[in-house]
Amino acid sequence: MQNWQPSASIQALKQRAEIIKKIRHFFEQRNVLEVETPLLASAGVTDLHLENLTCQFYGPGFHQGIELYLQTSPEYAMKRLIAAGSGCIYQICKAFRNDESGRYHNPEFTMLEWYRMGFNHFDLIDETEQLLDLIINCGRCERLSYQQAFLQFTKIDPLNTSVKALQTFLAAHNQTDIAAQLDNETDLLQWIFADFVEPKIGQTVPCFIYHFPKAQASLAKINQQDIRVAERFEVYFKGIELANGFHELTNAAEQQKRFEQDNQQRIRHGKEAKPIDQNLLAALEAGLPDCAGIALGIDRLTMLALNHSEINQSLSFDLQRC
């Protein structure tokens, strides 16, 4: 039995350690505080496309047991710290997502997340580009709006389309079965973007896609110049989604409304509604400073930096060896 051995080579793990060391130095130079927050929480995420791993705790005060959620990212707890006055912060931690395992996924993974006070999404794009250049020596990155990318690769304007037009596009590309299964604009746009846009962007240098449709960004502010879009961005490189960033929504009532809409979507798709994180809403109500935040996958970044073909080559022990 060879599964006792690590997934990654010892040399790769040494290189990974150097990458993390560089990241910490990057933020130290910018006076960004490193923090730690709990991996367990009383609430999960309402996002339709994310699933928490859960566990049960039995102990003093909880003799009947309490269900706890392993966090898909440290976002909610970090925002609570910011509302309490922490200022700019970052964290390198484990995160967990159910139903995700494969070439680019492991259900337990390492995430870098950081928040910058007074930044908007474009300021954070600039800083993320600097970090990527430090780690993977990529130089200047490409930048396209979601609308520009869609038009370039599909000839569809995603901000001025219809369910019928999107279904017709899929049918014309031999995906009639998918067209029949997806009956709303958001799901259709996400499918087409993943299948027809993502594989074509960021092949030579990383590509930032910004201003996603507002229905695809429940944690971001709506853009005041174009209320059809939210101030969210993602980074893609060599077919890999590397990071997801927001000019953060700070309005508690609006955030609760969006969480409730998420749960309605989950129910429509046959999934259970998730408890809404009341601690986060209370923090927003107390006052979250204007800020921008981003979550970046360390394992994927390491994979790209070391030219690995699979994420397990960047992990000490993947799911098959844990």
N, C-alpha and C positions, 0 to 999 in steps of 0.2 A: 504493500500500500504506500503510494507516494504522496497522498494528499496532505501529509503533515508538512510538506515543504511549501515555502512561500510561492505565491503566484508570480511576483516580480523577482527579478534577480537582485542580489545584494547590491550590485553596482547601481541598478536603477533606484533602489531605495536610498542610497547615498546621494544620488543626484536629486531625488525628490526632496531630501532634507535640505539641500543647498537652495532649491527653489523656494521652499518655505522660509528659509533664512533671509533670502532676498526680499520676499514679500514683507516680512516683519520690518526689515530695515527701511523699505519704501515708505511704510506708514509712520515709522518712528521719525524719519526725516520731516514728515508733514505734520507732526505733533497730533497724530490720531491715536486715541487711547485704545489699547487692546482690552477686551472684556470677555467674560464668560457668562453664559446664561444657561438655565436648565434645558436638558433635552426632553424632559417630561413636562406635560402641561395638562390642564383639566379640559382643554378644548382643542379640537383639531382644525383643519382648514376646510373651508366650504367650497373651494375651487373644484369645478366639475372634473378636471383632468388630473387631480392629485388625490392620493389615498394615503392616510396615515397607517402606520403599524401601531397596534395598541397593546397594552398589557394591564394586568390587574394588580393593585396593591392592597395588601391586607396588613393591618397593624393598628397600634393605639389610635383610637378615634375613628378607625375605619374597619371595624370588625366585620361589617357586611361586604367590605371590599369597595374599591373605587376604580373605575376605568380611567386610565391615563393614556395620553397620546404621545408617541414619539414624534418629535417635530420634523416637518418636511423642510424647514429652514428656521433659523433663530430670529426671524423678522419681528414677530410680535413682541417678544421679550426685549429685543434691542430697542424698539420704539418706546417701550415703557421706560427704559433707561434714559432715552433722549428727553422724553417728557419730564423726567425727574431732574434734568439738568446736566447730563453727562457731557454734552458737546459732541464733537465728531468721534465716532467709535468704529472699531472693526473687530471681527471675530473669525477665527479659524476653528471649525468644530465639525463633529459628525452630524449628519442629517440622515433621515430615513424616509423612503418612499416605497409603498407597497405596489406590487404588480410591475415593478421595473427591474428587469434583469436582461442582460444581453451584451452585445459588442461595446456599446457606449454607456451601459447602465449597470449599476450594482445597487441593491436595495439599501445598503449602508454605504455612505460616501462622505467625502470631506468637502466642506463648503467654506469659501471665503465670502463674508458679507461685510459691507461697510456703508456708513452713512456720513454725509458731509453737510454741515449746516450752511445755509445760504446758497447752496448749489441748486441749479436746475438740471434737467436731464442732459442738456448739451454740455454743461460744465463737467458733469460726471462722465460723459462720453470722452471728453478730452483726457481726464485723469485715467480712465480705464485704458485708453490707447497708450498712455505712458507706461502703465504697468505691463501691458502685453508686450510692448517693445522691449522692456527690461528682461522679461522672461523668455520670450520666443524670438526676439530680434526681428520683429515684423515691419518696423518702420511705420510710415503713414498708412492708416487703414482706410478702407472704402466706407462711404456713408450714403445711404439711400433711404428715403422715406418709404414706408410700407406701400403707399400708393405708387411711387415711382417704380419700385421693384416689381409690383404686380403688373403694371402697365408694360414694363420692359420685357417680361418673360411670358406673359399670358395675353396681353392686349386688353385685359379687363381692368376697368376702374373700380377698385374694391369699395370706394366710397360712394359710388353711383351705379349700383347694379341691382339685381333681383335674384330671388331663388331660382326662377325659371331660367334666367341667363346663365347662372352658374351650373345648373343641372345640364343645360344644353352643352356647355363647354366640356363637362365631364363625359357626356355621351359621345361627343365628337372625338374624344381621346380614349375610346374603348373602355370607359368606366361607367357604363349604364347602370350596373348593379349598385355602385356607390351612390350615383345620382339618385337612385330610387330610395336608398336608405336614409339619406340626409335631407331633411325637410326644412331647415332654417338657414338663414344667411350666414350666421356666425360659424356653424359647423362646416358649411360648404367652403367658406373662405379659408378656414384653418386647414382643411384637407387639401385644397388646391395649393395653398402656400407651401405646405410640407412636401407635396409631391412634385410641384412644378417650379417652385421658386427656390426653396432651400438648397436643392442639389446644385444650383447654378451660381450661387453667390459665395463670396469668400473663398474662392479656390486658390488664389495666389497670395492674398493678404486678408486678414480678418475684415468682415463687413458688418457695420452697424446698421441695423434696420430700426428706424424710429417712427413715432406717431402711428401706433397701431390703432385700429378702430376702437372706439370707446367701449364697446361690448367685450373686448378682449383684454381689459386692463382694470380690474376691479379695485386695485390698490393705488392707482395713479390719478393725478389731477387731469381734468379735462383741459385741452388747449383752448385758450381764450380767443385765438385768431381763427381757429377752425374747430367748432364744438363737435364735429364728427369724430375727432381723434383724441386720444389720451396721450399724455406725456410719458410714454413707455418706450423702451428700446431693448433690443436683443442683439447679441454678438454671435456671428457664425464664422467658422473657419474650417475648411476642408471637410464640409459635410457635418460638422458637429456644432450643436447649439452650446455655446460656452458660457453665456451670462445673460441675465435678465435684470433690467434696471428701471427705476421709476423716479419721476419728480413726485414725491409722496403726497397722497391725499391726507389732509389734516383735519377734515370736517367729520366729526363723530357721527352725526345724523346721516350724512351721505354714505359713510362707510357701513353703517348698520343696514341701510337700505340695500346696498350692493351685496352684502353678505346674505341677506334674505333672498335677493334675486338669484344668487348662486344656488342656494338651497332649493329654490323652486325649479331651477334647471336640473339639479341632481334628481329630484323626484320625477321630473318628466323623462329622464333617461333611465329610470328604474333603480336609482341609487338612494341610499338613505341620506336624509338631511343630517348635517353635522351641527353640534353645539357651537354657538357663536362665542368667540372669546370676549367676554365682558370686561376682562382686565384691560385688553387693548382699547376697547371703546372708552373705558373710563380714563385711560391715559390720553386719548385724543381729546376727550372732553376737557381734561385739565389743561391741555395746550401742548400740541406737538409743534416745535419750531419748523419753519420752512426748511426743507432739506430734500436731498436726493439720495437714494440708496440702491445698492446692486448686490446680487448674489452670483458668485462665480464658482464653477466646479473645479476644485484643485486637482482631482484625479484626471479630469479631461485636459486641463491645462498641462499637467505633467506628461500626459500621453502625447500631446502635440509637441511639447518641448523636446521630448526624447524620441520622436518619430515612431511611436508604438502604433500598432494596428488595432489593438484591443485594450480596453480599459483595465483588464485584469493584470496587464503587464506593468501597471503603475500602482497596484495595490499590494500590500503585504500578503493579505489573504482575501480572495474573493469569496462569493457565496458558496462555491463548490468546495472550498477548503476551510470554511470557518467552523 
